[in-house]
Amino acid sequence: MVRIALVDDSMVNRRTVRQVLLQDARHEIVMEAHDGRDFLERMEALHEDGYPDLVLMDLDMPHMGGVETIAVANMKYPKVKYLVLTVFDDDDKLFEAIRSGASGYILKDDVSEMLNEAIFNIQNLNGAPMSPAIARRTLQLLKSVTSKPLGSPEGGSHLLAALTDREQEVLRLLGEGKNYKRIAE
């Protein structure tokens, strides 16, 4: 059983995600919060055995957004994993979320098709699920960074080189829109 927290300022979004989650009997929703501050306050009130295993986090919320919340919560609750669910597919938001400690990044448009598989992937395979558009953007960014000359301040071939050939292939296939089952085949 995966214990899940939903953090989103939109009640409609939380209801939609809840409906998708409850289709899988392996999921238990243990908390809902309307922004990052609310989430952190609710976490403070829990004992460690009551913490969620996974937090589904929106990015754009009043009082305390998702990136800041993940960064703070990741330090306080390092065993909890964070999956971003957002409408933002821009580079800055993507890398801010990853740097703050997000384990995956899914666009809200992809929630109904990808969410249950993404949760399984994070919890059981230590994966980093991404929407196909996000994987494609990540691959393009890695390629653009690695195309700079080595030794230049912006050169970053070490980023792509840090991935194995198989990891680069999986990222490329995700960018093409293939799901994890198709990639495994």
MODELLER restraints for C-alpha pairs under 7 A, 6 or more apart:
rsr = mdl.restraints
at = mdl.atoms
rsr.add(forms.Gaussian(group=physical.xy_distance, feature=features.Distance(at['CA:1:A'], at['CA:26:A']), mean=4.64, stdev=0.5))
rsr.add(forms.Gaussian(group=physical.xy_distance, feature=features.Distance(at['CA:1:A'], at['CA:27:A']), mean=5.62, stdev=0.5))
rsr.add(forms.Gaussian(group=physical.xy_distance, feature=features.Distance(at['CA:1:A'], at['CA:28:A']), mean=6.72, stdev=0.5))
rsr.add(forms.Gaussian(group=physical.xy_distance, feature=features.Distance(at['CA:2:A'], at['CA:26:A']), mean=6.10, stdev=0.5))
rsr.add(forms.Gaussian(group=physical.xy_distance, feature=features.Distance(at['CA:2:A'], at['CA:27:A']), mean=4.94, stdev=0.5))
rsr.add(forms.Gaussian(group=physical.xy_distance, feature=features.Distance(at['CA:2:A'], at['CA:28:A']), mean=6.04, stdev=0.5))
rsr.add(forms.Gaussian(group=physical.xy_distance, feature=features.Distance(at['CA:2:A'], at['CA:53:A']), mean=6.16, stdev=0.5))
rsr.add(forms.Gaussian(group=physical.xy_distance, feature=features.Distance(at['CA:3:A'], at['CA:27:A']), mean=6.24, stdev=0.5))
rsr.add(forms.Gaussian(group=physical.xy_distance, feature=features.Distance(at['CA:3:A'], at['CA:28:A']), mean=4.94, stdev=0.5))
rsr.add(forms.Gaussian(group=physical.xy_distance, feature=features.Distance(at['CA:3:A'], at['CA:29:A']), mean=5.95, stdev=0.5))
rsr.add(forms.Gaussian(group=physical.xy_distance, feature=features.Distance(at['CA:3:A'], at['CA:30:A']), mean=6.05, stdev=0.5))
rsr.add(forms.Gaussian(group=physical.xy_distance, feature=features.Distance(at['CA:3:A'], at['CA:52:A']), mean=4.74, stdev=0.5))
rsr.add(forms.Gaussian(group=physical.xy_distance, feature=features.Distance(at['CA:3:A'], at['CA:53:A']), mean=5.10, stdev=0.5))
rsr.add(forms.Gaussian(group=physical.xy_distance, feature=features.Distance(at['CA:3:A'], at['CA:54:A']), mean=6.48, stdev=0.5))
rsr.add(forms.Gaussian(group=physical.xy_distance, feature=features.Distance(at['CA:4:A'], at['CA:27:A']), mean=6.95, stdev=0.5))
rsr.add(forms.Gaussian(group=physical.xy_distance, feature=features.Distance(at['CA:4:A'], at['CA:28:A']), mean=5.95, stdev=0.5))
rsr.add(forms.Gaussian(group=physical.xy_distance, feature=features.Distance(at['CA:4:A'], at['CA:29:A']), mean=4.76, stdev=0.5))
rsr.add(forms.Gaussian(group=physical.xy_distance, feature=features.Distance(at['CA:4:A'], at['CA:30:A']), mean=5.74, stdev=0.5))
rsr.add(forms.Gaussian(group=physical.xy_distance, feature=features.Distance(at['CA:4:A'], at['CA:31:A']), mean=6.92, stdev=0.5))
rsr.add(forms.Gaussian(group=physical.xy_distance, feature=features.Distance(at['CA:4:A'], at['CA:52:A']), mean=5.14, stdev=0.5))
rsr.add(forms.Gaussian(group=physical.xy_distance, feature=features.Distance(at['CA:4:A'], at['CA:53:A']), mean=6.05, stdev=0.5))
rsr.add(forms.Gaussian(group=physical.xy_distance, feature=features.Distance(at['CA:4:A'], at['CA:54:A']), mean=5.01, stdev=0.5))
rsr.add(forms.Gaussian(group=physical.xy_distance, feature=features.Distance(at['CA:4:A'], at['CA:55:A']), mean=5.69, stdev=0.5))
rsr.add(forms.Gaussian(group=physical.xy_distance, feature=features.Distance(at['CA:5:A'], at['CA:29:A']), mean=5.91, stdev=0.5))
rsr.add(forms.Gaussian(group=physical.xy_distance, feature=features.Distance(at['CA:5:A'], at['CA:30:A']), mean=5.76, stdev=0.5))
rsr.add(forms.Gaussian(group=physical.xy_distance, feature=features.Distance(at['CA:5:A'], at['CA:31:A']), mean=4.56, stdev=0.5))
rsr.add(forms.Gaussian(group=physical.xy_distance, feature=features.Distance(at['CA:5:A'], at['CA:32:A']), mean=5.63, stdev=0.5))
rsr.add(forms.Gaussian(group=physical.xy_distance, feature=features.Distance(at['CA:5:A'], at['CA:52:A']), mean=5.96, stdev=0.5))
rsr.add(forms.Gaussian(group=physical.xy_distance, feature=features.Distance(at['CA:5:A'], at['CA:54:A']), mean=6.44, stdev=0.5))
rsr.add(forms.Gaussian(group=physical.xy_distance, feature=features.Distance(at['CA:5:A'], at['CA:55:A']), mean=4.67, stdev=0.5))
rsr.add(forms.Gaussian(group=physical.xy_distance, feature=features.Distance(at['CA:5:A'], at['CA:56:A']), mean=6.14, stdev=0.5))
rsr.add(forms.Gaussian(group=physical.xy_distance, feature=features.Distance(at['CA:6:A'], at['CA:14:A']), mean=6.60, stdev=0.5))
rsr.add(forms.Gaussian(group=physical.xy_distance, feature=features.Distance(at['CA:6:A'], at['CA:31:A']), mean=6.30, stdev=0.5))
rsr.add(forms.Gaussian(group=physical.xy_distance, feature=features.Distance(at['CA:6:A'], at['CA:32:A']), mean=4.72, stdev=0.5))
rsr.add(forms.Gaussian(group=physical.xy_distance, feature=features.Distance(at['CA:6:A'], at['CA:33:A']), mean=6.28, stdev=0.5))
rsr.add(forms.Gaussian(group=physical.xy_distance, feature=features.Distance(at['CA:6:A'], at['CA:55:A']), mean=6.01, stdev=0.5))
rsr.add(forms.Gaussian(group=physical.xy_distance, feature=features.Distance(at['CA:6:A'], at['CA:56:A']), mean=5.02, stdev=0.5))
rsr.add(forms.Gaussian(group=physical.xy_distance, feature=features.Distance(at['CA:6:A'], at['CA:57:A']), mean=6.44, stdev=0.5))
rsr.add(forms.Gaussian(group=physical.xy_distance, feature=features.Distance(at['CA:7:A'], at['CA:32:A']), mean=5.85, stdev=0.5))
rsr.add(forms.Gaussian(group=physical.xy_distance, feature=features.Distance(at['CA:7:A'], at['CA:33:A']), mean=4.76, stdev=0.5))
rsr.add(forms.Gaussian(group=physical.xy_distance, feature=features.Distance(at['CA:7:A'], at['CA:34:A']), mean=5.74, stdev=0.5))
rsr.add(forms.Gaussian(group=physical.xy_distance, feature=features.Distance(at['CA:7:A'], at['CA:35:A']), mean=5.99, stdev=0.5))
rsr.add(forms.Gaussian(group=physical.xy_distance, feature=features.Distance(at['CA:7:A'], at['CA:39:A']), mean=6.82, stdev=0.5))
rsr.add(forms.Gaussian(group=physical.xy_distance, feature=features.Distance(at['CA:7:A'], at['CA:56:A']), mean=6.09, stdev=0.5))
rsr.add(forms.Gaussian(group=physical.xy_distance, feature=features.Distance(at['CA:7:A'], at['CA:57:A']), mean=4.95, stdev=0.5))
rsr.add(forms.Gaussian(group=physical.xy_distance, feature=features.Distance(at['CA:7:A'], at['CA:58:A']), mean=6.11, stdev=0.5))
rsr.add(forms.Gaussian(group=physical.xy_distance, feature=features.Distance(at['CA:8:A'], at['CA:14:A']), mean=6.31, stdev=0.5))
rsr.add(forms.Gaussian(group=physical.xy_distance, feature=features.Distance(at['CA:8:A'], at['CA:33:A']), mean=6.53, stdev=0.5))
rsr.add(forms.Gaussian(group=physical.xy_distance, feature=features.Distance(at['CA:8:A'], at['CA:34:A']), mean=5.10, stdev=0.5))
rsr.add(forms.Gaussian(group=physical.xy_distance, feature=features.Distance(at['CA:8:A'], at['CA:35:A']), mean=5.90, stdev=0.5))
rsr.add(forms.Gaussian(group=physical.xy_distance, feature=features.Distance(at['CA:8:A'], at['CA:57:A']), mean=6.44, stdev=0.5))
rsr.add(forms.Gaussian(group=physical.xy_distance, feature=features.Distance(at['CA:8:A'], at['CA:58:A']), mean=5.12, stdev=0.5))
rsr.add(forms.Gaussian(group=physical.xy_distance, feature=features.Distance(at['CA:8:A'], at['CA:61:A']), mean=6.97, stdev=0.5))
rsr.add(forms.Gaussian(group=physical.xy_distance, feature=features.Distance(at['CA:9:A'], at['CA:34:A']), mean=4.25, stdev=0.5))
rsr.add(forms.Gaussian(group=physical.xy_distance, feature=features.Distance(at['CA:9:A'], at['CA:35:A']), mean=5.53, stdev=0.5))
rsr.add(forms.Gaussian(group=physical.xy_distance, feature=features.Distance(at['CA:9:A'], at['CA:61:A']), mean=5.73, stdev=0.5))
rsr.add(forms.Gaussian(group=physical.xy_distance, feature=features.Distance(at['CA:20:A'], at['CA:112:A']), mean=6.23, stdev=0.5))
rsr.add(forms.Gaussian(group=physical.xy_distance, feature=features.Distance(at['CA:21:A'], at['CA:27:A']), mean=6.33, stdev=0.5))
rsr.add(forms.Gaussian(group=physical.xy_distance, feature=features.Distance(at['CA:21:A'], at['CA:116:A']), mean=6.82, stdev=0.5))
rsr.add(forms.Gaussian(group=physical.xy_distance, feature=features.Distance(at['CA:30:A'], at['CA:52:A']), mean=6.65, stdev=0.5))
rsr.add(forms.Gaussian(group=physical.xy_distance, feature=features.Distance(at['CA:33:A'], at['CA:39:A']), mean=5.14, stdev=0.5))
rsr.add(forms.Gaussian(group=physical.xy_distance, feature=features.Distance(at['CA:35:A'], at['CA:61:A']), mean=5.66, stdev=0.5))
rsr.add(forms.Gaussian(group=physical.xy_distance, feature=features.Distance(at['CA:35:A'], at['CA:62:A']), mean=6.47, stdev=0.5))
rsr.add(forms.Gaussian(group=physical.xy_distance, feature=features.Distance(at['CA:35:A'], at['CA:63:A']), mean=6.88, stdev=0.5))
rsr.add(forms.Gaussian(group=physical.xy_distance, feature=features.Distance(at['CA:35:A'], at['CA:64:A']), mean=6.17, stdev=0.5))
rsr.add(forms.Gaussian(group=physical.xy_distance, feature=features.Distance(at['CA:35:A'], at['CA:65:A']), mean=6.79, stdev=0.5))
rsr.add(forms.Gaussian(group=physical.xy_distance, feature=features.Distance(at['CA:36:A'], at['CA:64:A']), mean=4.79, stdev=0.5))
rsr.add(forms.Gaussian(group=physical.xy_distance, feature=features.Distance(at['CA:36:A'], at['CA:65:A']), mean=5.79, stdev=0.5))
rsr.add(forms.Gaussian(group=physical.xy_distance, feature=features.Distance(at['CA:36:A'], at['CA:66:A']), mean=6.25, stdev=0.5))
rsr.add(forms.Gaussian(group=physical.xy_distance, feature=features.Distance(at['CA:36:A'], at['CA:69:A']), mean=5.15, stdev=0.5))
rsr.add(forms.Gaussian(group=physical.xy_distance, feature=features.Distance(at['CA:37:A'], at['CA:63:A']), mean=6.67, stdev=0.5))
rsr.add(forms.Gaussian(group=physical.xy_distance, feature=features.Distance(at['CA:37:A'], at['CA:64:A']), mean=5.62, stdev=0.5))
rsr.add(forms.Gaussian(group=physical.xy_distance, feature=features.Distance(at['CA:43:A'], at['CA:51:A']), mean=6.96, stdev=0.5))
rsr.add(forms.Gaussian(group=physical.xy_distance, feature=features.Distance(at['CA:52:A'], at['CA:80:A']), mean=6.62, stdev=0.5))
rsr.add(forms.Gaussian(group=physical.xy_distance, feature=features.Distance(at['CA:53:A'], at['CA:80:A']), mean=5.10, stdev=0.5))
rsr.add(forms.Gaussian(group=physical.xy_distance, feature=features.Distance(at['CA:53:A'], at['CA:81:A']), mean=6.30, stdev=0.5))
rsr.add(forms.Gaussian(group=physical.xy_distance, feature=features.Distance(at['CA:54:A'], at['CA:80:A']), mean=5.67, stdev=0.5))
rsr.add(forms.Gaussian(group=physical.xy_distance, feature=features.Distance(at['CA:54:A'], at['CA:81:A']), mean=4.73, stdev=0.5))
rsr.add(forms.Gaussian(group=physical.xy_distance, feature=features.Distance(at['CA:54:A'], at['CA:82:A']), mean=5.68, stdev=0.5))
rsr.add(forms.Gaussian(group=physical.xy_distance, feature=features.Distance(at['CA:55:A'], at['CA:81:A']), mean=6.24, stdev=0.5))
rsr.add(forms.Gaussian(group=physical.xy_distance, feature=features.Distance(at['CA:55:A'], at['CA:82:A']), mean=4.80, stdev=0.5))
rsr.add(forms.Gaussian(group=physical.xy_distance, feature=features.Distance(at['CA:55:A'], at['CA:83:A']), mean=6.12, stdev=0.5))
rsr.add(forms.Gaussian(group=physical.xy_distance, feature=features.Distance(at['CA:56:A'], at['CA:82:A']), mean=6.09, stdev=0.5))
rsr.add(forms.Gaussian(group=physical.xy_distance, feature=features.Distance(at['CA:56:A'], at['CA:83:A']), mean=4.94, stdev=0.5))
rsr.add(forms.Gaussian(group=physical.xy_distance, feature=features.Distance(at['CA:56:A'], at['CA:84:A']), mean=5.83, stdev=0.5))
rsr.add(forms.Gaussian(group=physical.xy_distance, feature=features.Distance(at['CA:56:A'], at['CA:85:A']), mean=6.29, stdev=0.5))
rsr.add(forms.Gaussian(group=physical.xy_distance, feature=features.Distance(at['CA:57:A'], at['CA:66:A']), mean=6.00, stdev=0.5))
rsr.add(forms.Gaussian(group=physical.xy_distance, feature=features.Distance(at['CA:57:A'], at['CA:82:A']), mean=6.75, stdev=0.5))
rsr.add(forms.Gaussian(group=physical.xy_distance, feature=features.Distance(at['CA:57:A'], at['CA:83:A']), mean=6.04, stdev=0.5))
rsr.add(forms.Gaussian(group=physical.xy_distance, feature=features.Distance(at['CA:57:A'], at['CA:84:A']), mean=4.77, stdev=0.5))
rsr.add(forms.Gaussian(group=physical.xy_distance, feature=features.Distance(at['CA:57:A'], at['CA:85:A']), mean=5.68, stdev=0.5))
rsr.add(forms.Gaussian(group=physical.xy_distance, feature=features.Distance(at['CA:58:A'], at['CA:66:A']), mean=5.62, stdev=0.5))
rsr.add(forms.Gaussian(group=physical.xy_distance, feature=features.Distance(at['CA:58:A'], at['CA:84:A']), mean=5.89, stdev=0.5))
rsr.add(forms.Gaussian(group=physical.xy_distance, feature=features.Distance(at['CA:58:A'], at['CA:85:A']), mean=5.17, stdev=0.5))
rsr.add(forms.Gaussian(group=physical.xy_distance, feature=features.Distance(at['CA:58:A'], at['CA:86:A']), mean=5.31, stdev=0.5))
rsr.add(forms.Gaussian(group=physical.xy_distance, feature=features.Distance(at['CA:59:A'], at['CA:65:A']), mean=5.40, stdev=0.5))
rsr.add(forms.Gaussian(group=physical.xy_distance, feature=features.Distance(at['CA:59:A'], at['CA:66:A']), mean=3.97, stdev=0.5))
rsr.add(forms.Gaussian(group=physical.xy_distance, feature=features.Distance(at['CA:59:A'], at['CA:67:A']), mean=6.17, stdev=0.5))
rsr.add(forms.Gaussian(group=physical.xy_distance, feature=features.Distance(at['CA:59:A'], at['CA:86:A']), mean=6.11, stdev=0.5))
rsr.add(forms.Gaussian(group=physical.xy_distance, feature=features.Distance(at['CA:60:A'], at['CA:66:A']), mean=6.44, stdev=0.5))
rsr.add(forms.Gaussian(group=physical.xy_distance, feature=features.Distance(at['CA:67:A'], at['CA:96:A']), mean=6.50, stdev=0.5))
rsr.add(forms.Gaussian(group=physical.xy_distance, feature=features.Distance(at['CA:67:A'], at['CA:97:A']), mean=5.21, stdev=0.5))
rsr.add(forms.Gaussian(group=physical.xy_distance, feature=features.Distance(at['CA:67:A'], at['CA:100:A']), mean=6.09, stdev=0.5))
rsr.add(forms.Gaussian(group=physical.xy_distance, feature=features.Distance(at['CA:70:A'], at['CA:82:A']), mean=7.00, stdev=0.5))
rsr.add(forms.Gaussian(group=physical.xy_distance, feature=features.Distance(at['CA:70:A'], at['CA:100:A']), mean=5.88, stdev=0.5))
rsr.add(forms.Gaussian(group=physical.xy_distance, feature=features.Distance(at['CA:70:A'], at['CA:101:A']), mean=6.30, stdev=0.5))
rsr.add(forms.Gaussian(group=physical.xy_distance, feature=features.Distance(at['CA:70:A'], at['CA:102:A']), mean=6.89, stdev=0.5))
rsr.add(forms.Gaussian(group=physical.xy_distance, feature=features.Distance(at['CA:71:A'], at['CA:100:A']), mean=4.50, stdev=0.5))
rsr.add(forms.Gaussian(group=physical.xy_distance, feature=features.Distance(at['CA:71:A'], at['CA:101:A']), mean=6.25, stdev=0.5))
rsr.add(forms.Gaussian(group=physical.xy_distance, feature=features.Distance(at['CA:74:A'], at['CA:101:A']), mean=6.41, stdev=0.5))
rsr.add(forms.Gaussian(group=physical.xy_distance, feature=features.Distance(at['CA:81:A'], at['CA:103:A']), mean=6.30, stdev=0.5))
rsr.add(forms.Gaussian(group=physical.xy_distance, feature=features.Distance(at['CA:82:A'], at['CA:102:A']), mean=4.91, stdev=0.5))
rsr.add(forms.Gaussian(group=physical.xy_distance, feature=features.Distance(at['CA:82:A'], at['CA:103:A']), mean=5.50, stdev=0.5))
rsr.add(forms.Gaussian(group=physical.xy_distance, feature=features.Distance(at['CA:83:A'], at['CA:102:A']), mean=5.74, stdev=0.5))
rsr.add(forms.Gaussian(group=physical.xy_distance, feature=features.Distance(at['CA:83:A'], at['CA:103:A']), mean=5.55, stdev=0.5))
rsr.add(forms.Gaussian(group=physical.xy_distance, feature=features.Distance(at['CA:83:A'], at['CA:104:A']), mean=4.85, stdev=0.5))
rsr.add(forms.Gaussian(group=physical.xy_distance, feature=features.Distance(at['CA:83:A'], at['CA:105:A']), mean=5.92, stdev=0.5))
rsr.add(forms.Gaussian(group=physical.xy_distance, feature=features.Distance(at['CA:84:A'], at['CA:102:A']), mean=6.60, stdev=0.5))
rsr.add(forms.Gaussian(group=physical.xy_distance, feature=features.Distance(at['CA:84:A'], at['CA:104:A']), mean=6.12, stdev=0.5))
rsr.add(forms.Gaussian(group=physical.xy_distance, feature=features.Distance(at['CA:84:A'], at['CA:105:A']), mean=4.68, stdev=0.5))
rsr.add(forms.Gaussian(group=physical.xy_distance, feature=features.Distance(at['CA:84:A'], at['CA:106:A']), mean=5.98, stdev=0.5))
rsr.add(forms.Gaussian(group=physical.xy_distance, feature=features.Distance(at['CA:85:A'], at['CA:105:A']), mean=6.30, stdev=0.5))
rsr.add(forms.Gaussian(group=physical.xy_distance, feature=features.Distance(at['CA:85:A'], at['CA:106:A']), mean=5.03, stdev=0.5))
rsr.add(forms.Gaussian(group=physical.xy_distance, feature=features.Distance(at['CA:85:A'], at['CA:107:A']), mean=5.58, stdev=0.5))
rsr.add(forms.Gaussian(group=physical.xy_distance, feature=features.Distance(at['CA:85:A'], at['CA:108:A']), mean=5.61, stdev=0.5))
rsr.add(forms.Gaussian(group=physical.xy_distance, feature=features.Distance(at['CA:86:A'], at['CA:106:A']), mean=6.57, stdev=0.5))
rsr.add(forms.Gaussian(group=physical.xy_distance, feature=features.Distance(at['CA:86:A'], at['CA:107:A']), mean=5.00, stdev=0.5))
rsr.add(forms.Gaussian(group=physical.xy_distance, feature=features.Distance(at['CA:86:A'], at['CA:108:A']), mean=5.25, stdev=0.5))
rsr.add(forms.Gaussian(group=physical.xy_distance, feature=features.Distance(at['CA:87:A'], at['CA:107:A']), mean=5.36, stdev=0.5))
rsr.add(forms.Gaussian(group=physical.xy_distance, feature=features.Distance(at['CA:87:A'], at['CA:108:A']), mean=5.57, stdev=0.5))
rsr.add(forms.Gaussian(group=physical.xy_distance, feature=features.Distance(at['CA:89:A'], at['CA:134:A']), mean=6.47, stdev=0.5))
rsr.add(forms.Gaussian(group=physical.xy_distance, feature=features.Distance(at['CA:103:A'], at['CA:128:A']), mean=5.28, stdev=0.5))
rsr.add(forms.Gaussian(group=physical.xy_distance, feature=features.Distance(at['CA:104:A'], at['CA:128:A']), mean=4.68, stdev=0.5))
rsr.add(forms.Gaussian(group=physical.xy_distance, feature=features.Distance(at['CA:104:A'], at['CA:129:A']), mean=4.80, stdev=0.5))
rsr.add(forms.Gaussian(group=physical.xy_distance, feature=features.Distance(at['CA:104:A'], at['CA:130:A']), mean=5.66, stdev=0.5))
rsr.add(forms.Gaussian(group=physical.xy_distance, feature=features.Distance(at['CA:105:A'], at['CA:129:A']), mean=6.43, stdev=0.5))
rsr.add(forms.Gaussian(group=physical.xy_distance, feature=features.Distance(at['CA:105:A'], at['CA:130:A']), mean=4.85, stdev=0.5))
rsr.add(forms.Gaussian(group=physical.xy_distance, feature=features.Distance(at['CA:105:A'], at['CA:131:A']), mean=6.68, stdev=0.5))
rsr.add(forms.Gaussian(group=physical.xy_distance, feature=features.Distance(at['CA:106:A'], at['CA:130:A']), mean=5.23, stdev=0.5))
rsr.add(forms.Gaussian(group=physical.xy_distance, feature=features.Distance(at['CA:106:A'], at['CA:131:A']), mean=4.85, stdev=0.5))
rsr.add(forms.Gaussian(group=physical.xy_distance, feature=features.Distance(at['CA:107:A'], at['CA:131:A']), mean=6.06, stdev=0.5))
rsr.add(forms.Gaussian(group=physical.xy_distance, feature=features.Distance(at['CA:110:A'], at['CA:131:A']), mean=6.67, stdev=0.5))
rsr.add(forms.Gaussian(group=physical.xy_distance, feature=features.Distance(at['CA:118:A'], at['CA:129:A']), mean=5.46, stdev=0.5))
rsr.add(forms.Gaussian(group=physical.xy_distance, feature=features.Distance(at['CA:121:A'], at['CA:127:A']), mean=5.14, stdev=0.5))
rsr.add(forms.Gaussian(group=physical.xy_distance, feature=features.Distance(at['CA:121:A'], at['CA:129:A']), mean=6.89, stdev=0.5))
rsr.add(forms.Gaussian(group=physical.xy_distance, feature=features.Distance(at['CA:122:A'], at['CA:128:A']), mean=6.20, stdev=0.5))
rsr.add(forms.Gaussian(group=physical.xy_distance, feature=features.Distance(at['CA:132:A'], at['CA:174:A']), mean=5.22, stdev=0.5))
rsr.add(forms.Gaussian(group=physical.xy_distance, feature=features.Distance(at['CA:132:A'], at['CA:175:A']), mean=4.74, stdev=0.5))
rsr.add(forms.Gaussian(group=physical.xy_distance, feature=features.Distance(at['CA:132:A'], at['CA:176:A']), mean=6.52, stdev=0.5))
rsr.add(forms.Gaussian(group=physical.xy_distance, feature=features.Distance(at['CA:132:A'], at['CA:177:A']), mean=4.70, stdev=0.5))
rsr.add(forms.Gaussian(group=physical.xy_distance, feature=features.Distance(at['CA:133:A'], at['CA:175:A']), mean=6.14, stdev=0.5))
rsr.add(forms.Gaussian(group=physical.xy_distance, feature=features.Distance(at['CA:135:A'], at['CA:171:A']), mean=6.14, stdev=0.5))
rsr.add(forms.Gaussian(group=physical.xy_distance, feature=features.Distance(at['CA:135:A'], at['CA:174:A']), mean=5.74, stdev=0.5))
rsr.add(forms.Gaussian(group=physical.xy_distance, feature=features.Distance(at['CA:135:A'], at['CA:175:A']), mean=4.67, stdev=0.5))
rsr.add(forms.Gaussian(group=physical.xy_distance, feature=features.Distance(at['CA:136:A'], at['CA:172:A']), mean=6.92, stdev=0.5))
rsr.add(forms.Gaussian(group=physical.xy_distance, feature=features.Distance(at['CA:136:A'], at['CA:175:A']), mean=3.77, stdev=0.5))
rsr.add(forms.Gaussian(group=physical.xy_distance, feature=features.Distance(at['CA:136:A'], at['CA:176:A']), mean=6.98, stdev=0.5))
rsr.add(forms.Gaussian(group=physical.xy_distance, feature=features.Distance(at['CA:139:A'], at['CA:171:A']), mean=6.74, stdev=0.5))
rsr.add(forms.Gaussian(group=physical.xy_distance, feature=features.Distance(at['CA:139:A'], at['CA:172:A']), mean=6.77, stdev=0.5))
rsr.add(forms.Gaussian(group=physical.xy_distance, feature=features.Distance(at['CA:142:A'], at['CA:159:A']), mean=6.78, stdev=0.5))
rsr.add(forms.Gaussian(group=physical.xy_distance, feature=features.Distance(at['CA:142:A'], at['CA:160:A']), mean=6.10, stdev=0.5))
rsr.add(forms.Gaussian(group=physical.xy_distance, feature=features.Distance(at['CA:145:A'], at['CA:155:A']), mean=6.10, stdev=0.5))
rsr.add(forms.Gaussian(group=physical.xy_distance, feature=features.Distance(at['CA:145:A'], at['CA:156:A']), mean=5.28, stdev=0.5))
rsr.add(forms.Gaussian(group=physical.xy_distance, feature=features.Distance(at['CA:145:A'], at['CA:157:A']), mean=6.82, stdev=0.5))
rsr.add(forms.Gaussian(group=physical.xy_distance, feature=features.Distance(at['CA:146:A'], at['CA:155:A']), mean=6.08, stdev=0.5))
rsr.add(forms.Gaussian(group=physical.xy_distance, feature=features.Distance(at['CA:146:A'], at['CA:156:A']), mean=4.82, stdev=0.5))
rsr.add(forms.Gaussian(group=physical.xy_distance, feature=features.Distance(at['CA:146:A'], at['CA:157:A']), mean=4.00, stdev=0.5))
rsr.add(forms.Gaussian(group=physical.xy_distance, feature=features.Distance(at['CA:146:A'], at['CA:160:A']), mean=6.65, stdev=0.5))
rsr.add(forms.Gaussian(group=physical.xy_distance, feature=features.Distance(at['CA:148:A'], at['CA:154:A']), mean=6.48, stdev=0.5))
rsr.add(forms.Gaussian(group=physical.xy_distance, feature=features.Distance(at['CA:148:A'], at['CA:155:A']), mean=4.51, stdev=0.5))
rsr.add(forms.Gaussian(group=physical.xy_distance, feature=features.Distance(at['CA:148:A'], at['CA:156:A']), mean=6.85, stdev=0.5))
rsr.add(forms.Gaussian(group=physical.xy_distance, feature=features.Distance(at['CA:149:A'], at['CA:155:A']), mean=5.39, stdev=0.5))
rsr.add(forms.Gaussian(group=physical.xy_distance, feature=features.Distance(at['CA:150:A'], at['CA:157:A']), mean=6.89, stdev=0.5))
rsr.add(forms.Gaussian(group=physical.xy_distance, feature=features.Distance(at['CA:170:A'], at['CA:183:A']), mean=6.79, stdev=0.5))
rsr.add(forms.Gaussian(group=physical.xy_distance, feature=features.Distance(at['CA:173:A'], at['CA:183:A']), mean=6.72, stdev=0.5))
